[in-house]
Amino acid sequence: MYPGHSLDGPSPSAVSLSSIIAGTVAAIALTITLGLIGTGFGLASVSIWPGAGASPKSFTIGAGLWLIVTQWLSAAVGGYIAGRLRTRWHGLHTDEVFFRDTAHGFVTWALATALVAMVAVGASTLASLAPVPPADVKVTADDLEAARKAAAAFATFTGISLVVGAFIGSVGGALGGRLRDLHP
């Protein structure tokens, strides 16, 4: 039996939903803000004139790196806020407090990721309702192969970024909880 718990009544929940929601809102808001900043930088780097501005390859690499940095920063901030705002439990072993803070950061990352994914799926669904291109547009096997390779690279880097983002969100929760306990 852990201190602060009894068999007579329900124990307090180990999940602070309000801190998770606060961290999720902060993570999504930062994602939107950094996404808009990245869009502005990206649009400023391209040009309609041949030979001017960023090449398509460097633009793609820059956009990919910006998306990764955005995801990682948002995960860190969301996890930190969730850990810092979580209600402090007294009488628990420090390992349990560390786990709960880490779990709050992870769940914040997971909720923010799920919500952003749902919006992306909705946007993709709406985009699929767009008119079909004219029949005179020719798509070659080389075009399809290039699209397949780009999609595979995008999926791989996105997956790796999400795994690292989950870790960063968890660490953010642990750091936020640690600072909460150091400065009550």
N, C-alpha and C positions, 0 to 999 in steps of 0.2 A: 504494500500500500504506500502511495506517495503522500508526502505531507500536503495538507490542504484538501485532501480527498477523503470522503467517507462512504461507507456502504449504505448509509441511511437515505441519502438524497442524490440527485443528479450532480455530477461534477460539472464545473464550468467548461464550456467548449474550448478546445484548443485552437479553434479557428476564429480569427477576428475578421469577419467579412467586411466590415467597414474599412479596415486598413487595406485589405486586398482591393476593394473597389477604388479607394483613393489612389493607390499605386497604379492600378490599371488605367484610370482616367489620366493620370499624369503621363504614363508611358505613351498612351495613344495621342495625347495632345502634343507631346514632344515629337512623336513620329510624324504627325501632320506638319508641324512647324518646320522640322528639318527637311521633310520631303519638299515643302514649298521652297525653302532656301535652295535646296539642290536643284529643283526645277529651274529656278531663276538663274543659277550659275550655269546650268546646262544650256538653257536657251541663249545665254550671253556668249557661250563658247562656240556656237555654230553660226554658219553664215549661208545665205542663199547663193553667194558668189563662189564659183569654182576655185579651188585652191586656197580659199580663205577660211579661217576658223579651224576647229578641231576636226580631225579625220573621224570617220564613223567608228573605226576600231578604238581610238583613244577615247572617244565620247562614250562608247559602250563600257570600256574598262573603268572610266571615271564614274559613270553612273552606278555600276555594280559596286565599286568601293564605297561610294556615298551611301548606298542602300545598306551595306553591311555596317558601316559606322553608325548610321541612323538606328538600326535595329539594336546594336550593342549598347549605345548610349541610352536609348529608351528603356531597354531591359534593366540597365544599371539604376537609372533614376526611379523607375517603377518599383523595383525590388527594394531599394533603399527606403523609399517612402513607406512601403508596406511594413518593413521591419521596424522603422523608427516610430510609426504611429500605432503599432500593435500594442494592445494593453499588456502591461508588465505583470507577469505572474510571480507571486512570492512563494517561497518554499519549494521551488523546483530545482532539481540538479542543473548545474550550468550546461551540461551536455544536452539536456532536454530543452532548455531555453534556446540554445544554439540551433538545435534541430528545428524548432518551431519557427524561429526567425528565418532560417534558410528555406523552410517549406513555404512560408508566406511570400518570400521573394519569388520562388519557383511558381507558385500558383498565380501570382500576379502576372508573371511572364506568360504563363499558359493561357490565362483569360484574355489578356491583351492580344496575344497571337491568334486565338480562336476568333475573337471579334473582328480583327483586321482581315483574317482569312474569309470570314463570312461576307464582309463588305466586298472583298475582291471577287469572290465567286458571284455575288449579285451583279457587280459591275461587268464581269465577263459574260454573264447570262444576258444582260441588256445589250452588250456589244454584239453578241451573236445574232441579235434581231436586226442588225444593220442590213441594208440592201446588199445583194450579191454583186461582186464586181462584173463589169461587162464581159461578154464571152470572148471578146477580142484580146483580152489580157492572157498572155501565154505564160504558164508556169512550167519550168523545165525540171528535169530530175535533179539537176545540180542545185536549183533553187530549193527544192524539197529537202535535199540532203543538207544543205547549209542551215535551213530552218531546224531540222532535226538535231544537228550538232549544237546549235545555239540553245535550243530548248533543253537539251541534256546538260550542257554546261550551266545554264541558269538554275535548273533543278538541283544539281549537285552543290553549287555554291550557296544556294538558298538553304538547303538542308544542313550543310555544315554551319552556316551562319546561325541558324535556329538552334542547333545543339550548343554552340558556344554562347548564344544569347540566353539559353536556359541556365547555363552555368553562371553567367554574369548576373542574371536576375537573382539567382540563389545567393551568390556572394554579396550582392547589394542588400538583400534582406538581412543577411548575417551582420554586415557592417552597420546597417541602420539600427538593428537590435542592440548591437554592442555599444554604439554611441548612446542609445536610449538608456541603457543600464549604467553607463559611466556618468551620465549627466541627468539624473532623475529630476 
